């Protein structure tokens, strides 16, 4: 089953994306839901903060795994940062890396924009 929705460039879109994800994951175990919600929050927040663009969320469910893709049309390529302890932000992709079974970034060839994706087993 595939769920897809666009979200506005606004802080409220992060909680909307979490609610949408929660609805899409009905029947999945609580630990998988919680980890997925954290990662969706991080990636949606990154779109709002760094791309300043609308973003698209795709959730693909199979019996074995959940694949989530968050795409935006903003410039730049996401990378895992290692900020100093005193810096209050910059750890979103560290969190995704720690919680996901697999993850990565796809850059749109010839234009601005990218997709950050992750997979978790069910």
N, CA, C and O atoms as a MOPAC input file, in Angstrom:
PM7 MOZYME 1SCF
protein

 N      0.84500 1    -1.16700 1     0.00000 1
 C      0.00000 1     0.00000 1     0.00000 1
 C      0.90000 1     1.24400 1     0.00000 1
 O      1.90800 1     1.28600 1     0.70600 1
 N      0.53200 1     2.24400 1    -0.78900 1
 C      1.31700 1     3.47400 1    -0.88800 1
 C      0.44100 1     4.65800 1    -0.49400 1
 O     -0.69400 1     4.79200 1    -0.95100 1
 N      0.98900 1     5.50700 1     0.35900 1
 C      0.33600 1     6.73800 1     0.79300 1
 C      1.23400 1     7.89200 1     0.34500 1
 O      2.45500 1     7.82300 1     0.48500 1
 N      0.63100 1     8.94300 1    -0.18800 1
 C      1.43100 1    10.09100 1    -0.63800 1
 C      0.66000 1    11.37300 1    -0.39800 1
 O     -0.55000 1    11.44400 1    -0.61300 1
 N      1.39100 1    12.38900 1     0.05500 1
 C      0.76000 1    13.68700 1     0.29900 1
 C      1.81400 1    14.78200 1     0.25800 1
 O      2.96000 1    14.56800 1     0.65400 1
 N      1.41900 1    15.96000 1    -0.22300 1
 C      2.25100 1    17.16300 1    -0.17400 1
 C      1.90200 1    17.95000 1     1.07400 1
 O      0.75800 1    17.95200 1     1.52700 1
 N      2.91000 1    18.61900 1     1.62300 1
 C      2.73400 1    19.43800 1     2.81400 1
 C      3.28700 1    20.83200 1     2.56200 1
 O      4.24500 1    21.00800 1     1.80800 1
 N      2.67300 1    21.81500 1     3.20000 1
 C      3.06500 1    23.21900 1     3.03500 1
 C      4.39600 1    23.50400 1     3.73000 1
 O      4.85200 1    22.74400 1     4.58400 1
 N      4.98600 1    24.59900 1     3.34400 1
 C      6.21000 1    25.09200 1     3.98700 1
 C      5.81000 1    25.87200 1     5.23600 1
 O      5.80000 1    27.10300 1     5.23100 1
 N      5.48000 1    25.14600 1     6.30700 1
 C      5.11400 1    25.80300 1     7.55800 1
 C      5.44600 1    24.86400 1     8.71200 1
 O      5.41200 1    23.64500 1     8.54400 1
 N      5.76400 1    25.40800 1     9.86800 1
 C      6.06400 1    24.55400 1    11.01900 1
 C      4.93300 1    23.57900 1    11.35100 1
 O      5.20000 1    22.47200 1    11.82000 1
 N      3.69200 1    23.96100 1    11.12000 1
 C      2.56300 1    23.07600 1    11.39800 1
 C      2.59400 1    21.82000 1    10.53000 1
 O      1.99400 1    20.80700 1    10.89000 1
 N      3.28300 1    21.87300 1     9.39800 1
 C      3.34600 1    20.72100 1     8.49800 1
 C      4.06500 1    19.53600 1     9.13500 1
 O      3.80600 1    18.39000 1     8.76700 1
 N      4.95400 1    19.79000 1    10.07400 1
 C      5.66800 1    18.69100 1    10.72700 1
 C      4.69200 1    17.82400 1    11.51700 1
 O      4.71500 1    16.60000 1    11.39000 1
 N      3.83900 1    18.43800 1    12.32700 1
 C      2.86700 1    17.64800 1    13.08600 1
 C      1.81200 1    17.03800 1    12.15400 1
 O      1.31000 1    15.94900 1    12.42900 1
 N      1.46900 1    17.72300 1    11.05900 1
 C      0.53500 1    17.15700 1    10.08600 1
 C      1.13400 1    15.90400 1     9.43600 1
 O      0.43600 1    14.91200 1     9.23300 1
 N      2.41500 1    15.95600 1     9.11600 1
 C      3.09300 1    14.80200 1     8.51700 1
 C      3.14200 1    13.63900 1     9.50200 1
 O      3.00900 1    12.48300 1     9.10000 1
 N      3.33200 1    13.93100 1    10.77700 1
 C      3.32300 1    12.87300 1    11.79600 1
 C      1.93900 1    12.21600 1    11.87900 1
 O      1.83600 1    10.99000 1    11.92300 1
 N      0.88200 1    13.02800 1    11.90100 1
 C     -0.47700 1    12.47100 1    11.96000 1
 C     -0.78700 1    11.63200 1    10.72200 1
 O     -1.39200 1    10.56400 1    10.82400 1
 N     -0.37500 1    12.11400 1     9.56700 1
 C     -0.58800 1    11.38100 1     8.32000 1
 C      0.14400 1    10.03500 1     8.38200 1
 O     -0.40700 1     9.00500 1     7.99300 1
 N      1.36900 1    10.05100 1     8.86800 1
 C      2.15700 1     8.82900 1     8.99600 1
 C      1.50500 1     7.86600 1     9.97900 1
 O      1.41200 1     6.66700 1     9.71500 1
 N      1.05800 1     8.38900 1    11.10400 1
 C      0.39600 1     7.55000 1    12.10200 1
 C     -0.82400 1     6.85100 1    11.49900 1
 O     -1.03400 1     5.66200 1    11.74200 1
 N     -1.61900 1     7.56500 1    10.72800 1
 C     -2.78000 1     6.97100 1    10.06800 1
 C     -2.35900 1     5.87800 1     9.07500 1
 O     -3.01300 1     4.84100 1     8.96700 1
 N     -1.26800 1     6.12400 1     8.35800 1
 C     -0.79600 1     5.16000 1     7.35300 1
 C     -0.24100 1     3.88500 1     7.98900 1
 O     -0.19500 1     2.83900 1     7.34200 1
 N      0.17400 1     3.96900 1     9.23700 1
 C      0.83000 1     2.82900 1     9.88800 1
 C     -0.07500 1     2.07000 1    10.84800 1
 O      0.41500 1     1.32400 1    11.69500 1
 N     -1.36900 1     2.24500 1    10.73200 1
 C     -2.28700 1     1.49700 1    11.60900 1
 C     -2.00000 1     0.00200 1    11.50400 1
 O     -1.84700 1    -0.54300 1    10.41100 1
 N     -1.93200 1    -0.65000 1    12.67100 1
 C     -1.68800 1    -2.08100 1    12.70900 1
 C     -0.22300 1    -2.47900 1    12.80700 1
 O      0.09200 1    -3.65700 1    12.97600 1
 N      0.67300 1    -1.50500 1    12.70100 1
 C      2.10900 1    -1.78100 1    12.82200 1
 C      2.47600 1    -1.70600 1    14.30800 1
 O      1.80800 1    -1.01700 1    15.07900 1
 N      3.52800 1    -2.40900 1    14.70500 1
 C      3.91700 1    -2.43100 1    16.11900 1
 C      4.30400 1    -1.03900 1    16.62000 1
 O      4.81400 1    -0.20600 1    15.87100 1
 N      4.04600 1    -0.81700 1    17.90000 1
 C      4.30100 1     0.48900 1    18.49800 1
 C      5.76400 1     0.93800 1    18.36400 1
 O      5.99700 1     2.10100 1    18.03500 1
 N      6.76200 1     0.06800 1    18.60400 1
 C      8.15200 1     0.52600 1    18.43800 1
 C      8.46900 1     0.98900 1    17.01400 1
 O      9.19800 1     1.96300 1    16.82900 1
 N      7.92700 1     0.29900 1    16.01200 1
 C      8.16200 1     0.69600 1    14.62100 1
 C      7.47100 1     2.02400 1    14.33500 1
 O      8.04800 1     2.89500 1    13.68500 1
 N      6.24800 1     2.18200 1    14.81200 1
 C      5.53900 1     3.45000 1    14.62800 1
 C      6.31600 1     4.59400 1    15.27100 1
 O      6.52900 1     5.63000 1    14.64100 1
 N      6.73500 1     4.41400 1    16.50800 1
 C      7.44500 1     5.48700 1    17.21300 1
 C      8.73300 1     5.88500 1    16.49800 1
 O      9.01100 1     7.07300 1    16.33600 1
 N      9.52100 1     4.89800 1    16.06900 1
 C     10.76600 1     5.21000 1    15.35900 1
 C     10.47000 1     5.92800 1    14.04300 1
 O     11.15300 1     6.88900 1    13.68600 1
 N      9.45400 1     5.45900 1    13.32800 1
 C      9.10000 1     6.08100 1    12.04900 1
 C      8.63300 1     7.51700 1    12.24700 1
 O      8.99200 1     8.39800 1    11.46500 1
 N      7.84600 1     7.76000 1    13.27300 1
 C      7.36600 1     9.12300 1    13.54100 1
 C      8.51600 1    10.07000 1    13.86500 1
 O      8.51900 1    11.21900 1    13.42300 1
 N      9.48300 1     9.59900 1    14.62600 1
 C     10.64900 1    10.43800 1    14.94400 1
 C     11.39400 1    10.79700 1    13.66100 1
 O     11.76700 1    11.95300 1    13.45900 1
 N     11.61100 1     9.80800 1    12.79700 1
 C     12.35900 1    10.07100 1    11.56700 1
 C     11.58500 1    10.97900 1    10.61500 1
 O     12.17700 1    11.85500 1     9.98500 1
 N     10.27800 1    10.78500 1    10.50100 1
 C      9.46200 1    11.67900 1     9.66500 1
 C      9.54200 1    13.10400 1    10.20000 1
 O      9.66300 1    14.05300 1     9.42600 1
 N      9.47600 1    13.25700 1    11.52000 1
 C      9.58100 1    14.59300 1    12.12100 1
 C     10.90500 1    15.25800 1    11.77000 1
 O     10.94600 1    16.43600 1    11.41500 1
 N     11.98800 1    14.49100 1    11.87300 1
 C     13.31000 1    15.04800 1    11.57000 1
 C     13.41400 1    15.47100 1    10.11500 1
 O     13.90000 1    16.56200 1     9.81900 1
 N     12.96100 1    14.61800 1     9.20500 1
 C     13.08600 1    14.94200 1     7.78200 1
 C     12.14900 1    16.07200 1     7.37400 1
 O     12.53300 1    16.93000 1     6.57900 1
 N     10.93400 1    16.09000 1     7.90000 1
 C     10.01400 1    17.19200 1     7.60300 1
 C     10.56600 1    18.50600 1     8.15200 1
 O     10.49200 1    19.53800 1     7.48600 1
 N     11.11200 1    18.46900 1     9.35100 1
 C     11.71600 1    19.67100 1     9.95000 1
 C     12.86800 1    20.18100 1     9.10200 1
 O     13.02900 1    21.38900 1     8.93100 1
 N     13.67200 1    19.26100 1     8.56900 1
 C     14.78100 1    19.66500 1     7.70500 1
 C     14.27100 1    20.37000 1     6.45700 1
 O     14.86000 1    21.35900 1     6.01900 1
 N     13.18200 1    19.87100 1     5.87800 1
 C     12.61700 1    20.52900 1     4.69100 1
 C     12.18400 1    21.95400 1     5.01900 1
 O     12.46900 1    22.88700 1     4.26700 1
 N     11.50300 1    22.11300 1     6.13000 1
 C     11.01300 1    23.43800 1     6.52000 1
 C     12.17800 1    24.36400 1     6.83800 1
 O     12.18400 1    25.52500 1     6.43000 1
 N     13.14400 1    23.85900 1     7.55100 1
 C     14.24900 1    24.70900 1     8.02500 1
 C     15.26500 1    25.02700 1     6.94300 1
 O     15.70800 1    26.17000 1     6.83000 1
 N     15.64200 1    24.03600 1     6.14800 1
 C     16.75900 1    24.22500 1     5.21300 1
 C     16.32100 1    24.47500 1     3.77800 1
 O     16.96000 1    25.25700 1     3.07300 1
 N     15.25400 1    23.83600 1     3.33000 1
 C     14.83900 1    23.99800 1     1.94100 1
 C     13.85300 1    25.13900 1     1.77400 1
 O     13.75600 1    25.73000 1     0.69800 1
 N     13.11400 1    25.45400 1     2.84200 1
 C     12.07100 1    26.47900 1     2.76900 1
 C     11.14600 1    26.24200 1     1.58300 1
 O     10.80900 1    27.15600 1     0.83000 1
 N     10.75400 1    24.99600 1     1.44600 1
 C      9.91800 1    24.56600 1     0.32500 1
 C      8.82900 1    23.64000 1     0.83400 1
 O      8.94000 1    23.04900 1     1.90800 1
 N      7.78000 1    23.52800 1     0.04300 1
 C      6.80300 1    22.46400 1     0.28500 1
 C      7.55400 1    21.14600 1     0.21300 1
 O      8.61900 1    21.06500 1    -0.40000 1
 N      7.00600 1    20.12300 1     0.83400 1
 C      7.63700 1    18.81700 1     0.72200 1
 C      6.59300 1    17.75400 1     0.47100 1
 O      5.40900 1    17.93000 1     0.75700 1
 N      7.06100 1    16.65000 1    -0.06800 1
 C      6.21000 1    15.51900 1    -0.40900 1
 C      6.62300 1    14.33400 1     0.45600 1
 O      7.81100 1    14.05400 1     0.61700 1
 N      5.63600 1    13.64300 1     1.00900 1
 C      5.87400 1    12.47900 1     1.85400 1
 C      5.23200 1    11.26100 1     1.19500 1
 O      4.04400 1    11.27100 1     0.87400 1
 N      6.03000 1    10.21500 1     0.99900 1
 C      5.53300 1     8.95600 1     0.45400 1
 C      5.83300 1     7.86100 1     1.46800 1
 O      6.96000 1     7.74000 1     1.94900 1
 N      4.82600 1     7.07300 1     1.78800 1
 C      4.97800 1     5.95200 1     2.70000 1
 C      4.52000 1     4.70500 1     1.94100 1
 O      3.36800 1     4.61200 1     1.51600 1
 N      5.43200 1     3.75600 1     1.77700 1
 C      5.11500 1     2.50800 1     1.08600 1
 C      5.22100 1     1.36400 1     2.08700 1
 O      6.28200 1     1.12700 1     2.66400 1
 N      4.12000 1     0.66400 1     2.28300 1
 C      4.06100 1    -0.46400 1     3.22900 1
 C      3.97500 1    -1.78700 1     2.50200 1
 O      3.19800 1    -1.95300 1     1.56100 1
 N      4.78900 1    -2.72800 1     2.95700 1
 C      4.64000 1    -4.12200 1     2.53400 1
 C      4.51600 1    -4.95100 1     3.80700 1
 O      4.54000 1    -4.40600 1     4.91100 1
 N      4.38700 1    -6.23300 1     3.66000 1
 C      4.32700 1    -7.09800 1     4.83900 1
 C      5.64500 1    -7.10200 1     5.60700 1
 O      5.66900 1    -7.38100 1     6.80600 1
 N      6.75000 1    -6.79000 1     4.90800 1
 C      8.07900 1    -6.90100 1     5.51100 1
 C      8.70300 1    -5.58300 1     5.94600 1
 O      9.52000 1    -5.56100 1     6.86700 1
 N      8.33200 1    -4.48600 1     5.29700 1
 C      9.01600 1    -3.22400 1     5.60000 1
 C      8.15700 1    -2.01300 1     5.28300 1
 O      7.13600 1    -2.08400 1     4.60000 1
 N      8.63200 1    -0.90000 1     5.82000 1
 C      8.03900 1     0.40900 1     5.54800 1
 C      9.13600 1     1.26000 1     4.93300 1
 O     10.22800 1     1.37700 1     5.49000 1
 N      8.84400 1     1.85300 1     3.78300 1
 C      9.78900 1     2.75900 1     3.13600 1
 C      9.15000 1     4.13900 1     3.13300 1
 O      8.00600 1     4.30600 1     2.71000 1
 N      9.90100 1     5.12500 1     3.61000 1
 C      9.42200 1     6.49800 1     3.66600 1
 C     10.35800 1     7.35900 1     2.83000 1
 O     11.57900 1     7.22300 1     2.91300 1
 N      9.78400 1     8.24000 1     2.02800 1
 C     10.54900 1     9.19200 1     1.22700 1
 C     10.01900 1    10.59000 1     1.49900 1
 O      8.81100 1    10.82700 1     1.45900 1
 N     10.92600 1    11.50700 1     1.77400 1
 C     10.57200 1    12.90900 1     1.96300 1
 C     11.35800 1    13.70000 1     0.92500 1
 O     12.58900 1    13.68100 1     0.92200 1
 N     10.64100 1    14.39700 1     0.04300 1
 C     11.25900 1    15.11600 1    -1.07200 1
 C     10.93100 1    16.59100 1    -1.01400 1
 O      9.84800 1    16.98700 1    -0.58200 1
 N     11.88600 1    17.40600 1    -1.45500 1
 C     11.65600 1    18.84300 1    -1.60400 1
 C     12.41500 1    19.33800 1    -2.81500 1
 O     13.25400 1    18.62500 1    -3.36600 1
 N     12.12100 1    20.55700 1    -3.23000 1
 C     12.75000 1    21.13800 1    -4.41500 1
 C     13.85000 1    22.13300 1    -4.05600 1
 O     14.34300 1    22.85100 1    -4.92500 1
 N     14.23200 1    22.17900 1    -2.79900 1
 C     15.25300 1    23.12600 1    -2.36300 1
 C     16.65300 1    22.71500 1    -2.78400 1
 O     16.90300 1    21.54400 1    -3.07000 1
 N     17.56500 1    23.67700 1    -2.82100 1
 C     18.95400 1    23.37100 1    -3.18200 1
 C     19.68100 1    22.68300 1    -2.02400 1
 O     19.16300 1    22.59400 1    -0.91100 1
 N     20.86600 1    22.21100 1    -2.30600 1
 C     21.70000 1    21.61100 1    -1.26600 1
 C     21.48300 1    20.11800 1    -1.16600 1
 O     20.47400 1    19.57000 1    -1.60900 1
 N     22.47000 1    19.48800 1    -0.56700 1
 C     22.41300 1    18.03600 1    -0.36700 1
 C     22.55800 1    17.75600 1     1.12200 1
 O     23.51800 1    18.21800 1     1.74000 1
 N     21.64200 1    17.02000 1     1.70500 1
 C     21.73000 1    16.70400 1     3.12900 1
 C     22.96100 1    15.85000 1     3.43200 1
 O     23.34900 1    14.99300 1     2.63800 1
 N     23.55700 1    16.09300 1     4.57800 1
 C     24.69100 1    15.28400 1     5.02400 1
 C     24.62900 1    15.13600 1     6.53300 1
 O     24.08700 1    15.98700 1     7.23900 1
 N     25.19000 1    14.04600 1     7.00900 1
 C     25.23100 1    13.80100 1     8.44600 1
 C     26.24500 1    14.75800 1     9.05100 1
 O     27.40200 1    14.80100 1     8.63100 1
 N     25.80700 1    15.52100 1    10.03300 1
 C     26.67500 1    16.47800 1    10.71500 1
 C     27.07200 1    15.91900 1    12.06800 1
 O     26.40900 1    15.03600 1    12.61100 1
 N     28.13200 1    16.43100 1    12.58700 1
 C     28.59800 1    16.09600 1    13.93000 1
 C     28.79700 1    17.41200 1    14.69100 1
 O     29.93100 1    17.82500 1    14.93500 1
 N     27.69600 1    18.06800 1    15.06500 1
 C     27.81200 1    19.37600 1    15.71800 1
 C     28.36700 1    19.23600 1    17.13800 1
 O     28.23600 1    18.18400 1    17.76400 1
 N     28.98200 1    20.29800 1    17.63300 1
 C     29.46200 1    20.28300 1    19.01700 1
 C     28.28700 1    20.10300 1    19.98400 1
 O     27.14700 1    20.43100 1    19.65400 1
 N     28.57100 1    19.58800 1    21.16100 1
 C     27.52500 1    19.33200 1    22.15700 1
 C     26.69200 1    20.57500 1    22.46400 1
 O     25.49400 1    20.46600 1    22.72400 1
 N     27.30800 1    21.74400 1    22.43600 1
 C     26.60800 1    22.98600 1    22.78000 1
 C     25.64800 1    23.45200 1    21.67600 1
 O     24.78500 1    24.29200 1    21.93300 1
 N     25.78200 1    22.92700 1    20.46600 1
 C     24.89600 1    23.32500 1    19.37100 1
 C     23.57000 1    22.58000 1    19.50700 1
 O     23.56200 1    21.35200 1    19.58500 1
 N     22.44900 1    23.30400 1    19.53700 1
 C     21.16300 1    22.67100 1    19.83000 1
 C     20.52900 1    21.91400 1    18.65300 1
 O     19.50700 1    21.25400 1    18.84200 1
 N     21.09200 1    21.99000 1    17.46800 1
 C     20.48100 1    21.32100 1    16.31500 1
 C     21.55700 1    20.67100 1    15.45800 1
 O     22.74500 1    20.74600 1    15.77100 1
 N     21.13300 1    20.03600 1    14.38100 1
 C     22.08400 1    19.45500 1    13.44900 1
 C     22.26600 1    17.95500 1    13.57000 1
 O     23.22300 1    17.40100 1    13.03000 1
 N     21.35600 1    17.28800 1    14.27600 1
 C     21.50200 1    15.85100 1    14.51800 1
 C     20.42800 1    14.99700 1    13.84600 1
 O     20.34000 1    13.79500 1    14.09700 1
 N     19.62100 1    15.61200 1    12.99800 1
 C     18.49100 1    14.90200 1    12.40300 1
 C     18.89400 1    13.66800 1    11.62800 1
 O     18.28800 1    12.61100 1    11.80400 1
 N     19.90100 1    13.77100 1    10.77100 1
 C     20.30300 1    12.60800 1     9.98500 1
 C     21.06100 1    11.58700 1    10.83300 1
 O     21.08800 1    10.40500 1    10.48800 1
 N     21.66900 1    12.01600 1    11.92300 1
 C     22.24800 1    11.05000 1    12.86700 1
 C     21.13300 1    10.18700 1    13.45100 1
 O     21.28700 1     8.97500 1    13.60100 1
 N     20.02500 1    10.81700 1    13.77500 1
 C     18.87900 1    10.09600 1    14.33300 1
 C     18.32300 1     9.11900 1    13.29800 1
 O     18.04700 1     7.96500 1    13.62400 1
 N     18.15900 1     9.56900 1    12.06300 1
 C     17.66300 1     8.68200 1    11.00600 1
 C     18.62400 1     7.51300 1    10.82000 1
 O     18.18800 1     6.36800 1    10.70300 1
 N     19.90900 1     7.78400 1    10.79300 1
 C     20.91200 1     6.73500 1    10.62800 1
 C     20.85100 1     5.70600 1    11.75500 1
 O     21.04700 1     4.51200 1    11.52700 1
 N     20.58000 1     6.17200 1    12.95900 1
 C     20.52900 1     5.27500 1    14.11300 1
 C     19.25800 1     4.42700 1    14.14500 1
 O     19.29500 1     3.28400 1    14.60100 1
 N     18.14100 1     4.96700 1    13.67100 1
 C     16.85700 1     4.27600 1    13.79300 1
 C     16.46700 1     3.44800 1    12.57000 1
 O     15.73700 1     2.46500 1    12.69800 1
 N     16.94100 1     3.82900 1    11.40300 1
 C     16.53700 1     3.14600 1    10.16900 1
 C     17.38300 1     1.89900 1     9.92100 1
 O     18.53700 1     1.81800 1    10.34200 1
 N     16.78900 1     0.93700 1     9.23400 1
 C     17.56600 1    -0.22300 1     8.78800 1
 C     18.45800 1     0.16000 1     7.61500 1
 O     19.59000 1    -0.31100 1     7.49900 1
 N     17.93300 1     1.02300 1     6.74600 1
 C     18.68900 1     1.57100 1     5.61400 1
 C     18.17000 1     2.97800 1     5.36600 1
 O     17.01500 1     3.28500 1     5.66200 1
 N     19.03100 1     3.82900 1     4.82100 1
 C     18.57700 1     5.16600 1     4.45200 1
 C     19.53500 1     5.73500 1     3.41600 1
 O     20.63300 1     5.21500 1     3.21500 1
 N     19.10700 1     6.80500 1     2.76300 1
 C     19.97300 1     7.43200 1     1.78500 1
 C     19.35900 1     8.71300 1     1.24400 1
 O     18.29400 1     9.15500 1     1.67300 1
 N     20.07700 1     9.29500 1     0.28000 1
 C     19.65800 1    10.54700 1    -0.34700 1
 C     19.72900 1    10.35900 1    -1.85700 1
 O     20.72100 1     9.85200 1    -2.38000 1
 N     18.67100 1    10.76900 1    -2.55600 1
 C     18.65500 1    10.80600 1    -4.01800 1
 C     18.55200 1    12.25400 1    -4.44500 1
 O     17.63100 1    12.96600 1    -4.04300 1
 N     19.49700 1    12.69000 1    -5.25900 1
 C     19.47000 1    14.05200 1    -5.78800 1
 C     18.78000 1    14.02000 1    -7.14500 1
 O     18.98700 1    13.10300 1    -7.94000 1
 N     17.95800 1    15.03300 1    -7.39900 1
 C     17.27700 1    15.11400 1    -8.68900 1
 C     18.27300 1    15.61000 1    -9.73700 1
 O     18.75200 1    16.73900 1    -9.63400 1
 N     18.59500 1    14.79600 1   -10.73900 1
 C     19.56600 1    15.21300 1   -11.73700 1
 C     19.10800 1    16.43900 1   -12.52600 1
 O     17.95200 1    16.53200 1   -12.93900 1
 N     20.02000 1    17.36000 1   -12.72300 1
 C     19.74000 1    18.52000 1   -13.55200 1
 C     18.89400 1    19.60400 1   -12.92200 1
 O     18.55600 1    20.57700 1   -13.59500 1
 N     18.53400 1    19.47100 1   -11.64300 1
 C     17.72700 1    20.50700 1   -11.00900 1
 C     17.94300 1    20.47200 1    -9.49700 1
 O     18.53300 1    19.53900 1    -8.95200 1
 N     17.45400 1    21.49900 1    -8.85600 1
 C     17.49300 1    21.50000 1    -7.39500 1
 C     16.49300 1    20.46400 1    -6.90200 1
 O     15.54900 1    20.10500 1    -7.60500 1
 N     16.71000 1    20.00600 1    -5.71800 1
 C     15.76800 1    19.06900 1    -5.12700 1
 C     16.42200 1    17.75100 1    -4.78900 1
 O     17.42700 1    17.35700 1    -5.38200 1
 N     15.82500 1    17.07700 1    -3.81600 1
 C     16.34500 1    15.79600 1    -3.38400 1
 C     15.27300 1    15.03900 1    -2.62100 1
 O     14.24200 1    15.58400 1    -2.22700 1
 N     15.56100 1    13.76100 1    -2.43000 1
 C     14.69900 1    12.88400 1    -1.64900 1
 C     15.56900 1    12.20000 1    -0.61300 1
 O     16.59700 1    11.60600 1    -0.94200 1
 N     15.15200 1    12.28600 1     0.64000 1
 C     15.78600 1    11.50700 1     1.69900 1
 C     14.83200 1    10.37700 1     2.01800 1
 O     13.64700 1    10.61000 1     2.26000 1
 N     15.33700 1     9.15700 1     2.02000 1
 C     14.49300 1     7.99800 1     2.22600 1
 C     15.05500 1     7.13500 1     3.34300 1
 O     16.24500 1     7.17900 1     3.65400 1
 N     14.16300 1     6.34600 1     3.93900 1
 C     14.60200 1     5.35500 1     4.91500 1
 C     13.67100 1     4.15900 1     4.88400 1
 O     12.52300 1     4.24900 1     4.44800 1
 N     14.19400 1     3.03700 1     5.35500 1
 C     13.44100 1     1.79200 1     5.41500 1
 C     13.55600 1     1.23300 1     6.82200 1
 O     14.63600 1     1.23000 1     7.41300 1
 N     12.42500 1     0.75600 1     7.36000 1
 C     12.41800 1     0.03300 1     8.63000 1
 C     11.66100 1    -1.26400 1     8.41900 1
 O     10.64800 1    -1.30500 1     7.71900 1
 N     12.16500 1    -2.31600 1     9.03100 1
 C     11.49500 1    -3.60200 1     8.95300 1
 C     10.32900 1    -3.65800 1     9.91400 1
 O     10.35300 1    -3.03100 1    10.97300 1
 N      9.29400 1    -4.41900 1     9.53700 1
 C      8.14900 1    -4.59700 1    10.42500 1
 C      8.20000 1    -5.98800 1    11.00300 1
 O      7.32700 1    -6.36400 1    11.78600 1

